[in-house]
Amino acid sequence: MKKLIVLAVVMVVGFASAIAADYGKYYQNLPVKMVQPLAPEISDYSVNIKDFGGVGDGLTLNTEAFAKAIKALDNKGGGHLVVPEGVWLTGLISLKDNIDLHLEKNAILMATPDRTQHFKVKNGVKDKKCSPLISASKRKNVSITGEGTIDGNGAMWRPVKRSKVSDVEWKEFTGMGGTETEGGKLWFPFNLKHFENLAATPEAQEAMRTHLIRFTDCDRVLVSGVTIQNSPKFHLIPTRCTNVIVDGVTIRCPWNAQNGDALDISCCREVLLVNNTIDAGDDGICMKGGAGKKAAPDGPCENILIQDNTVYHAHGGFVIGSEYSNGMKNIVVRHNRFSGTDTGLRFKSGVGRGGKTEGIYISDIVMTDIKDEAIIFECSYADKKYSVKDDKGEVVVPKNAECVPEWSDIHISNVTCRGAKTAISAHGLPGYECLKNITIDNSTFFYTKKDKDIEAGAGVKLTNCRFASF
């Protein structure tokens, strides 16, 4: 009995430390005033998934067990749902107020490959679109913590470009069945050998591909310690949330995973992203702010601190866009490292999805082995989805266009980049003032092709920047 009491105390202490970490230390010496996010408040009460019929054998479907456990916690006012060591196959998990999903070390929560299980059903009616494996909507005090892994089984969902895989990998995909299009240049997981389709065509099924973890309209959200991997699409996407903390999380997927964004913050306020490690197929740490005037009620991304993170492969280490029509305000990015990303600091958008940036401060960034640009501002970005066709179209900007990108009030300093094709690239749009009040100071760039590709008249000022080529 004494051993059981000690174990319970240890578990409670572990939960408390995950929820009540000292995040105030990150909010010292900021260049702007910023509100610190509030962590979730969750009771010490806990239950184990095994107590609700859960079986971690990698074969048993545990969707019902998770639903029962969450309902039981909800009836108690919240608490911790403990998932112990094992492989826990499951369909959708919907978190409720005051609940922490706690994955112990060597616990792997895996999305079932049966894609028909990824639809919500209400009153006997199934949704037309798939839902994320783990979601919470209009909830307060929700968290995912621990040392376990959440695996989205993404190969069952993602299209694959022939040009991005080896012969061996291509044979593995085609060995699953599936459908080749574009003259054998593209493979869809459509007509697989062992799993039924969700739609009538590969393209229609592709449109149903969803994210792995999504919090929508939630307050006090924490994701800490876990590994999140192999999503069908984006991995972790808080949307219209306040008080969000992502701490010490590993996010990973194959480098060529289509739309494999790691961490996308969308129209959120009071956010801390710290101590995370990312190795992804698309953008690494990305800020999104809605596309077009219709997104205006969602509000901007505001009061966001991004510090002490590492990004390995990604299309961009830190990214704003492509959609940010609601704007970006008060964002501080400091003491991060990018190693092997396609671009380092990437500001991308296009007509119809652009907005205005205010109070963006980026400092003390180290980069190595950047494939393309260390820093890039682009205003003619187009979302190509899964297309394998070359983009040979010219940029045509209509007069009086709405939601044109305005990169402004952006201040970058103390960047050290060892290895990039181009150090700094900045191009706006004809007839519009898209680049203004942008400063890059006290930085060093070692490049292989070009130091600066900045259009004439752009409001980009360089001070004490050193450029050297290999």
Salt bridges, closest charged atoms under 4 A:
GLU41 OE2 - ARG220 NH1 3.22
GLU64 OE2 - LYS68 NZ 3.27
ASP74 OD2 - LYS96 NZ 3.88
ASP100 OD2 - HIS80 ND1 2.70
ASP167 OD1 - ARG162 NH2 2.37
GLU206 OE2 - ARG209 NH2 2.57
ASP217 OD1 - ARG240 NE 2.84
ASP282 OD1 - HIS315 ND1 3.11
ASP283 OD2 - LYS348 NZ 2.88
ASP298 OD1 - ARG240 NH1 3.94
GLU302 OE1 - ARG269 NE 3.65
GLU323 OE2 - LYS288 NZ 3.59
ASP342 OD1 - HIS313 NE2 3.76
ASP364 OD2 - HIS335 NE2 3.89
ASP372 OD2 - LYS371 NZ 3.39
ASP372 OD1 - LYS421 NZ 3.78
GLU378 OE2 - ARG346 NE 2.80
GLU402 OE2 - LYS293 NZ 3.39
GLU406 OE2 - LYS436 NZ 3.23
ASP409 OD1 - HIS411 NE2 2.68
ASP451 OD2 - LYS452 NZ 3.06
ASP453 OD1 - HIS427 NE2 3.07
ASP453 OD1 - LYS450 NZ 3.83
GLU455 OE1 - HIS427 ND1 3.94
